[in-house]
Amino acid sequence: MVLVLAAGLRLYGLRIQSLRNDEHYSRWTSALESLRDVIDKGALRDVHPPGYAILLHYFIRWLGDSEVMLRLPASLTGIAAVYLMFHLGKLLHSERVGVYSSALSAVSGLALYHSQDCRAYSFLFAGTIVHGCLTILIARALSEGRRSLGLWFAYAIAGLFLAYLHYFGLLWVTLVGLYLLAQVLRKRRQIGAWFLVHGVLALAYVPWLVALLGQIRDGKSWMPKPTLHSMIRVASNVLNHHLTVWLALVILGAGVAFWSARRGERLARDGAPETRRSLVQLCLWIFFPLATAVVLSWTVTPVISPRNLIIVLPAALVLLAWSLHVIDVRFVRGYPVLGALVVVAALADLLFVQRYYGVQTKRQFRQSAAYVWDVTQAMDTPPFIATEEVWEEYVAYYWRDQRKRLKGTFDEAKYPHISAAASQLNERLGKAKPEDVVFIASLTRGGSKLPDTLSGYHELSRKHFVGIEVRRLQRDHARPLTEEFRRDGELLPNEEPRPNDERANE
């Protein structure tokens, strides 16, 4: 039932949201002809390793690059992550905690969002769970004196995948490697295996090390340096805005466990004998990535955001699941009453309060591109499209369907000129000398501002989408706009725009 719920939430409505900037950048870089171009023209200019771009390159070859196909790999991986959460909870405590963990991950807002996002974070979430399970199994093998060559091999493969997938995957592999180093030195077992595996990992990452150093040197982060307030806000976003509830339930569960232990009660028949060690591992799983991210943010570059911290989400959910199980065992004889209530409340919050599938939370590039297409086709001569962002690829991507429907009748002369509002815009405007300009801008709380190069034009109308504004401009000496072009939703000259959804625009 949990997997059915997870699949339904992740596969439904994959096309409701337009592709956001990062998703479209992933599509553009991964759709290049060769792997060399994917790495040279894409990954090297990005702020991430090339692993996901390479994966998506082959997904596009096999599945195509429609919005649904671009997001389908992340959705399937997100469903697999829910199944993996069951095994993580079972490994750390019991089958019941595994079921609780998978149910909580099925309705996790952060996990669901990135399961419908054409980026690496769903893979990062699932990969962290796999690598975490292997780390726990290796640590147990060290404690019991068992050989674990197969586990070390799988650990190395999963670690290499994470390191090339995302830099927070590399951070995770580094921290886990230090944890296992402490274990092998303390137990004085399998020290050679640790050095062999991590030596191979280091050598395998050498080809990308130069690029990593260059990205650190040249990169500029849009994230602010963390403060206590911002860290609380990020933690709340990771936990679907229920940080207070999470803390209350975890503290209550710990209190119930401590009280029952003092009274000599056994909390659950299926309780794992290494519960205390498992709790320590979960706390380390949460603390060290957070602490390291804070240090990096203050010493190198700001890196803290909810999506980067998806690597701590598995531990946070298992810790909550363990607490729910302890409370249920103590008060309702083990029936999953509180766990079911939490899942139902999270599901209701996800579908009805936040209206995840009904509210546009990503900028409406698809809708604005369709609007500009209708405008250009209604005009005798094509306008010049100016934008403050790299809109050429967006327009080409979202206009493909319209052009297919007009196959054989499309007038190439009506295909507009497109230019980003950069240094070449003035030169291109001077050569084209267009009478009509369509200006596409992303909205901020302060609104969009026309570039100086468009100062010779006056505004005829504007239309607002979520996060995007489209303005129609004419040269100062041009004829006024006729009624033919005043379409539904457009503003007439001197008309005030309607207020925007600020939460969506963020």
C-alpha positions in Angstrom: 0.0 0.0 0.0 2.8 2.4 0.8 4.5 1.8 -2.5 1.1 2.3 -4.3 0.7 5.6 -2.5 4.3 6.7 -3.3 3.9 5.7 -7.0 0.6 7.6 -7.3 2.0 10.8 -5.8 5.1 10.7 -7.9 3.7 9.7 -11.3 0.5 11.8 -11.2 0.8 15.3 -12.8 4.3 15.1 -14.1 3.5 17.8 -16.7 1.5 20.2 -14.4 4.5 22.4 -13.8 6.6 24.0 -16.5 10.3 23.2 -16.6 12.2 25.5 -14.3 15.5 27.1 -15.1 17.7 24.3 -13.7 15.6 21.6 -15.2 15.8 23.2 -18.6 19.6 23.6 -18.2 19.8 19.9 -17.4 17.8 19.1 -20.6 19.9 21.4 -22.7 23.3 20.1 -21.6 22.2 16.4 -21.6 20.7 16.7 -25.1 24.0 17.6 -26.7 25.3 15.2 -29.3 28.3 13.6 -27.6 29.4 12.8 -24.0 32.4 15.1 -24.6 30.0 18.0 -25.3 27.8 17.1 -22.3 30.9 17.4 -20.1 32.7 20.2 -21.8 29.8 22.5 -22.6 27.5 21.5 -19.8 29.0 20.0 -16.6 32.2 22.1 -16.6 30.1 25.3 -16.8 27.7 24.1 -14.1 28.3 23.8 -10.3 27.8 20.1 -10.1 29.8 17.0 -11.2 28.8 15.4 -14.6 27.2 12.2 -13.3 23.5 13.2 -13.6 24.1 15.0 -17.0 25.6 11.7 -18.4 22.7 9.7 -17.0 20.1 12.1 -18.5 22.0 12.1 -21.8 21.1 8.4 -22.3 17.6 8.8 -20.8 16.9 11.4 -23.5 18.2 9.1 -26.2 15.9 6.3 -25.0 12.9 8.2 -23.8 12.9 11.5 -25.5 12.9 15.0 -23.9 9.3 15.8 -23.2 8.5 17.1 -19.8 7.1 13.8 -18.6 10.0 11.7 -20.0 12.6 14.2 -18.5 11.0 13.8 -15.0 10.2 10.1 -15.2 13.7 8.8 -14.1 13.5 11.0 -11.0 10.0 9.7 -10.3 10.9 6.0 -10.6 14.0 6.6 -8.4 11.8 8.4 -5.9 9.5 5.3 -5.7 12.5 3.1 -5.3 13.8 5.4 -2.5 10.5 4.7 -0.6 11.2 1.0 -0.8 14.8 1.5 0.3 13.6 3.5 3.3 11.8 0.4 4.5 15.0 -1.6 4.5 16.9 1.3 6.2 14.3 1.4 9.0 14.3 -2.4 9.3 18.1 -2.5 9.4 18.3 0.1 12.2 15.4 -1.2 14.3 12.6 -3.4 13.1 10.1 -4.1 10.3 7.5 -1.8 11.9 10.0 1.1 11.9 10.8 0.3 8.3 7.1 0.6 7.4 6.8 3.8 9.3 9.9 5.2 7.6 8.7 4.3 4.1 5.3 5.8 4.8 6.8 9.0 6.0 9.1 9.2 2.9 6.2 8.6 0.6 4.5 11.8 1.8 7.6 13.8 2.3 7.2 17.2 0.5 10.9 17.5 -0.3 11.2 13.9 -1.5 8.0 14.3 -3.6 9.1 17.6 -5.1 12.4 16.3 -6.3 10.8 13.1 -7.6 9.0 15.4 -10.1 12.0 17.5 -10.9 14.5 16.9 -13.7 17.6 17.3 -11.4 19.9 14.9 -9.5 18.3 15.2 -6.0 16.0 12.2 -6.2 19.0 10.1 -7.2 21.0 11.7 -4.4 18.3 10.8 -1.9 18.1 7.1 -3.0 21.8 6.8 -3.3 22.4 8.1 0.2 20.0 5.5 1.6 21.8 2.7 -0.3 25.2 3.9 0.8 24.0 4.4 4.4 22.7 0.9 4.6 26.0 -0.5 3.3 27.9 1.6 5.8 25.8 0.3 8.7 26.3 -3.3 7.5 30.1 -2.8 7.3 30.2 -1.3 10.8 28.3 -4.3 12.1 30.6 -6.7 10.3 33.6 -5.0 11.9 32.0 -5.3 15.4 31.3 -9.0 14.9 34.6 -9.8 13.3 33.1 -10.9 10.0 34.7 -10.6 6.5 32.8 -8.1 4.3 34.6 -7.9 0.9 31.3 -7.9 -1.0 30.0 -5.1 1.1 33.2 -3.1 0.6 32.9 -3.6 -3.2 29.3 -2.4 -3.2 30.2 0.5 -0.9 32.9 1.6 -3.4 30.5 1.5 -6.4 27.7 3.4 -4.5 30.3 5.9 -3.2 31.7 6.6 -6.7 28.2 7.1 -8.0 27.3 9.6 -5.3 30.6 11.5 -5.7 30.1 12.0 -9.4 26.4 12.7 -9.0 26.5 15.8 -6.7 29.0 17.6 -4.5 26.9 16.8 -1.4 27.2 13.2 -2.5 31.0 13.7 -2.4 30.6 15.3 1.1 28.6 12.3 2.3 31.1 9.8 1.0 33.9 11.8 2.7 32.2 11.9 6.1 31.1 8.3 5.9 34.7 7.3 5.0 36.0 9.1 8.1 33.4 7.4 10.3 34.5 4.0 9.0 38.1 4.9 9.5 37.4 5.5 13.1 35.7 2.1 13.3 38.4 0.1 11.7 41.1 1.8 13.8 39.2 1.2 17.0 38.5 -2.4 16.1 41.9 -2.9 14.4 40.2 -4.9 11.7 40.0 -4.6 7.9 42.3 -1.5 7.9 43.8 -2.7 4.6 40.3 -2.9 3.0 39.5 0.6 4.1 42.7 2.1 2.6 42.2 0.0 -0.6 38.6 1.0 -1.2 39.1 4.7 -0.4 42.4 4.8 -2.4 40.5 3.5 -5.4 37.7 6.1 -4.9 40.3 8.9 -4.6 42.1 7.8 -7.8 38.7 7.5 -9.7 37.9 11.1 -8.7 41.2 12.6 -9.8 40.0 13.3 -13.4 37.3 15.6 -12.0 39.4 17.2 -9.3 40.8 19.9 -11.5 37.3 20.9 -12.6 36.1 20.9 -9.0 38.9 23.3 -7.9 38.1 25.5 -10.9 34.4 25.6 -10.0 35.3 26.5 -6.4 37.6 29.3 -7.6 35.3 30.8 -10.2 31.8 30.0 -8.8 29.5 32.5 -7.2 26.8 31.1 -4.9 23.3 32.7 -4.9 22.9 31.4 -1.3 23.5 33.6 1.6 25.8 32.7 4.5 23.8 30.7 7.1 22.5 32.2 10.2 20.6 30.6 13.1 17.3 31.9 11.6 18.1 30.7 8.1 19.2 27.3 9.4 15.9 26.9 11.2 14.0 27.9 8.1 16.0 25.4 5.9 15.5 22.6 8.5 11.8 23.3 8.5 11.7 23.1 4.7 13.5 19.8 4.7 10.8 18.5 7.1 7.9 19.8 5.1 7.5 22.8 7.4 6.8 20.6 10.4 10.1 21.1 12.3 8.2 21.8 15.6 6.1 18.6 15.3 9.2 16.6 14.4 11.1 17.8 17.4 8.2 17.3 19.7 7.6 13.7 18.6 11.3 12.8 18.6 11.7 14.2 22.1 8.6 12.5 23.3 9.8 9.2 21.9 13.1 9.6 23.5 11.5 10.4 26.8 9.2 7.4 26.6 12.1 5.1 25.8 14.2 6.4 28.7 11.3 6.1 31.2 10.5 2.5 30.0 14.2 1.6 30.2 14.4 2.9 33.8 11.4 0.7 34.7 12.9 -2.3 33.0 10.2 -2.6 30.4 10.8 -4.0 26.9 9.4 -1.5 24.4 8.8 -3.9 21.5 9.1 -7.6 20.8 10.7 -6.9 17.5 13.2 -4.4 18.9 16.7 -4.6 17.5 19.4 -5.4 20.1 21.6 -2.5 18.8 19.0 0.2 19.3 21.4 2.5 21.1 24.1 2.2 18.5 21.5 2.8 15.8 20.3 5.9 17.4 23.9 7.2 17.7 24.4 6.5 14.0 21.2 8.4 13.1 22.2 11.4 15.1 25.7 11.4 13.5 24.0 11.1 10.1 22.1 14.3 10.8 24.7 16.3 12.7 27.9 16.0 10.7 26.6 16.9 7.2 24.8 19.9 8.8 27.9 21.0 10.7 30.2 20.5 7.7 27.9 22.4 5.4 27.9 25.3 7.9 31.7 25.3 8.0 32.0 25.2 4.2 29.4 28.0 3.9 31.5 30.3 6.1 34.9 29.4 4.8 34.5 28.5 1.1 31.1 29.3 -0.4 27.5 29.2 0.9 26.1 25.7 0.1 23.1 25.3 2.5 19.7 24.8 0.9 16.9 22.3 1.5 17.6 20.3 -1.7 21.3 20.0 -0.8 20.4 18.7 2.7 18.3 16.0 1.3 21.1 13.7 2.3 20.0 14.0 6.0 16.3 13.4 5.2 16.6 9.6 5.5 18.0 9.8 9.0 15.5 12.4 10.1 12.6 10.3 8.9 13.9 7.1 10.5 14.4 8.9 13.7 10.8 10.1 13.6 9.5 6.7 12.6 11.4 5.1 15.6 9.8 7.7 17.9 6.3 7.0 16.6 6.8 3.3 17.1 8.0 3.7 20.6 5.0 5.9 21.5 2.6 3.5 19.9 4.1 0.5 21.7 3.9 2.3 25.1 0.4 3.6 24.8 -1.7 1.6 22.3 0.0 -1.9 22.5 2.0 -1.5 19.3 -0.9 -0.6 17.0 0.3 2.0 14.4 -2.2 4.6 15.6 0.1 7.7 15.9 2.1 6.7 12.8 -1.1 6.4 10.7 -2.3 9.8 12.0 1.0 11.5 11.1 0.9 10.0 7.6 -2.7 11.0 7.1 -2.1 14.5 8.3 1.0 14.9 6.1 -1.0 13.6 3.1 -3.9 16.0 3.8 -1.4 18.8 4.2 0.3 17.9 0.9 -2.8 17.6 -1.2 -5.3 20.0 0.3 -3.5 22.7 2.3 -0.5 23.3 0.0 -2.5 22.1 -3.0 0.7 20.6 -4.5 -0.8 19.6 -7.8 -3.0 22.6 -8.3 -0.8 25.6 -7.7 2.0 26.7 -10.1 5.1 26.8 -7.9 7.6 26.9 -10.8 7.7 29.8 -13.3 5.3 29.3 -16.1 7.7 29.2 -19.1 5.4 26.9 -21.0 2.4 29.2 -20.7 4.3 32.4 -21.5 5.9 30.7 -24.5 2.5 29.7 -25.8 1.2 33.3 -25.3 4.2 34.8 -27.2 3.6 32.3 -30.0 0.0 33.4 -30.3 1.0 37.0 -30.3 3.6 36.6 -33.0 1.3 34.6 -35.3 -1.4 37.2 -35.1 1.0 40.0 -36.3 1.9 40.9 -39.8 5.6 41.0 -39.1 7.4 39.1 -36.4 8.4 41.1 -33.3 11.9 41.1 -31.8 11.9 39.1 -28.5 14.2 40.5 -25.8 14.7 38.8 -22.5 16.8 39.2 -19.4 17.4 35.4 -19.4 18.6 32.9 -21.9 15.2 32.4 -23.5 16.3 31.1 -26.9 16.3 27.5 -25.8 13.0 27.8 -23.9 11.2 29.2 -26.9 12.6 26.6 -29.2 11.7 23.8 -26.8 8.1 25.0 -26.1 7.4 26.0 -29.7 8.1 22.6 -31.1 4.5 21.3 -30.6 3.0 24.4 -32.1 5.2 24.1 -35.2 4.3 20.5 -35.6 0.6 21.3 -35.6 1.3 23.9 -38.3 3.5 21.6 -40.3 3.3 22.5 -44.0 1.6 25.9 -43.3 4.1 27.6 -41.0 5.5 30.8 -42.4 9.2 30.9 -41.5 9.1 34.6 -42.1 7.0 35.0 -38.9 9.6 33.3 -36.7 10.8 36.1 -34.5 14.3 37.2 -33.6 15.3 36.3 -30.1 18.1 37.8 -28.0 19.1 37.9 -24.4 19.3 41.3 -22.7 23.1 41.3 -22.6 25.9 43.2 -24.3 24.7 42.1 -27.8 21.2 43.3 -27.4 21.8 46.9 -28.4 23.8 45.8 -31.5 21.1 43.4 -32.6 18.3 45.9 -32.0 20.3 48.4 -34.1 20.6 46.0 -37.0 17.1 44.7 -36.9 15.4 48.0 -36.1 12.2 46.3 -35.1 9.0 48.2 -34.7 7.6 45.7 -32.2 9.4 44.1 -29.3 8.2 41.5 -26.8 10.1 41.7 -23.6 10.1 38.6 -21.3 11.3 39.1 -17.8 11.4 37.1 -14.5 9.4 38.8 -11.8 10.9 39.7 -8.4 9.2 41.3 -5.5 10.3 44.7 -6.9 9.0 43.9 -10.3 10.9 43.7 -13.6 12.8 46.6 -15.1 13.3 47.4 -18.8 17.0 47.5 -19.8 18.4 50.8 -21.0 18.6 49.5 -24.6 14.8 49.5 -24.7 14.4 53.1 -23.6 13.3 54.1 -27.1 10.1 52.0 -26.9 6.9 52.6 -25.1 4.8 49.9 -23.4 1.5 48.8 -25.1 0.4 45.9 -22.8 1.7 43.4 -20.4 0.7 39.9 -19.2 1.6 38.2 -15.9 2.4 34.6 -15.4 3.7 33.0 -12.2 7.2 34.3 -12.0 7.2 35.8 -15.5 6.1 39.0 -17.1 5.6 39.5 -20.8 5.5 43.1 -22.1 4.6 44.3 -25.6 6.6 47.4 -26.8 6.6 49.6 -29.8 9.0 52.2 -31.1 8.0 55.7 -30.0 7.1 56.7 -33.6 5.1 53.5 -34.3 1.4 53.2 -34.7 -0.7 52.4 -31.5 -1.8 48.9 -30.7 -5.1 47.9 -32.3 -7.9 46.1 -30.6 -7.0 42.9 -32.5 -4.0 42.3 -30.3 -5.7 43.0 -26.9 -6.1 39.3 -26.0 -7.6 37.7 -22.9 -5.7 38.5 -19.8 -3.6 41.4 -21.3 -3.5 44.7 -19.6 -4.5 47.8 -21.6 -2.1 50.7 -21.6 -1.8 52.5 -18.3 -3.7 49.6 -16.6 -2.3 48.3 -13.3 -1.3 44.7 -13.1 -3.0 42.3 -10.7 -1.0 41.2 -7.6 1.2 38.1 -8.0 1.5 35.1 -5.9 4.7 36.0 -4.0 5.2 32.5 -2.6 5.1 31.1 -6.1 7.4 33.8 -7.5 10.0 32.9 -5.0 
